[in-house]
Amino acid sequence: MPGDLGGLSRIRRLETRSISPENFDGSPGGGGRATNGTGASAARDLGPGWKISPSVDIPAGETFDLARIDGPGRITHIWITTHTDHWRTLLLRAYWNGAEEPAVEVPYGDFFCNGWGVFAQVDSQPIAANPHGGFNSYWPMPFRTGARLALENVSDVDARVYYQVSYEIGDELEHDGYFHAQWRRSNPLADRTPHTIVDGVEGSGHYVGSYLAWGVNSNGWWGEGEIKFYLDDDEDYPTICGTGTEDYFGGAWNFDIPGKGYTEYSTPYLGMPQVIRPDGLYVSQQRFGMYRWHVLDPIRFASRLRVDIQALGWRSGWRYLPLRDDIASTALFYLDRPVAARPPVPTADELEIHLGSAPVPDIGATPPRAPRD
């Protein structure tokens, strides 16, 4: 994987480009030339070159292309930020080689391990989330003939977005796979049914990461379920079967430090950076955010891939209790083709987070009448 410190000193015949609202096409010498933009008023005493165009506004219901790149290259870094209200109402998409279907289609916040619309610090190798909502991706994203990154605003309010996409050109890419990311949500999970993380992927590649935004809908421990990887010819039984949810994310014994309870952690390759606890009012259930990056241990497949995870707790008599939780998963993998089978595009209602305070009524308003029978 490019970017390791051992190879940092090597001089390579590559060129670096960067796309932002200050240089929409990444052209050499093209930065800082804007004469209008979201910062024009603030820079009215200074003129061009002084932060005229630091961001873009994406109107409600519209899609904005963050970057369009022609020819071969590799995206090396994405930095982006917007208000927390938009973290589940912006859909991030990536298209490779002019494909009409996206290889990446994930809610903005979930892609950066912040699926609940509440900030969590993430200190991992490929994803860093920094105060207060500075999101960074270092996943390498190679392409052979072109790339397009886009954000769709599925909400009914405009979104202001600041971003920068860095990429390299001039490298040999014939052996590189295409980066894919898919999002699925079970809300609630069907009875005695695993949550699907990936299904129907065909081709050769390797699975590199999972992020789960897990909402618990019952009392008690919720993480006994196993994650299963069905590779190639696997049908009823998987090649790789985990031993429990907290085990897969590198934790143990319910993530529970005695006397402290659920304990957040964030490491280069795995973590549970977010625990949202009930507040005694509107936030009634616990919510968790967990990631596992298979960077040093990619899960390789030759022809097919399917991944799912169970939701299990405990009931009387030391018996497992199938749970019906709210589980949203983001799956990351590299594939030998730019398009893969993916779930339907989620609707605004399917994306919605039911977390936070209720709207405050107007004190002077007339209370609504109860409906009559």
Secondary structure, DSSP 8 states (H G I E B T S, - for coil): -TT-GGGTT---S-EEEEEBTTBTT--TT-TT--SSSTTTTTTTTT-TTSSS---EEE-TT-EEEEEEEESSEEEEEEEEE--GGGTTTEEEEEEETT-SS-SEEEEHHHHTT-TTSS---EE-SSEEEETTTEEEE---EEESSEEEEEEEE-SSS-EEEEEEEEEEES---TT--EEEEEEEEETT--TT--EEEEEEEESSEEEEEEEEEEE--SSS--B---EEEEETT-SSS-SEE-S-HHHHTT--GGGEETTTEE--EE-SSEEEEEEE---SSS--S-EEEEEEE-SSS-EEESSEEEEEE--EEEETTTEEEE---EEEEEEEEEESSS---------HHHH----S------TTS--------
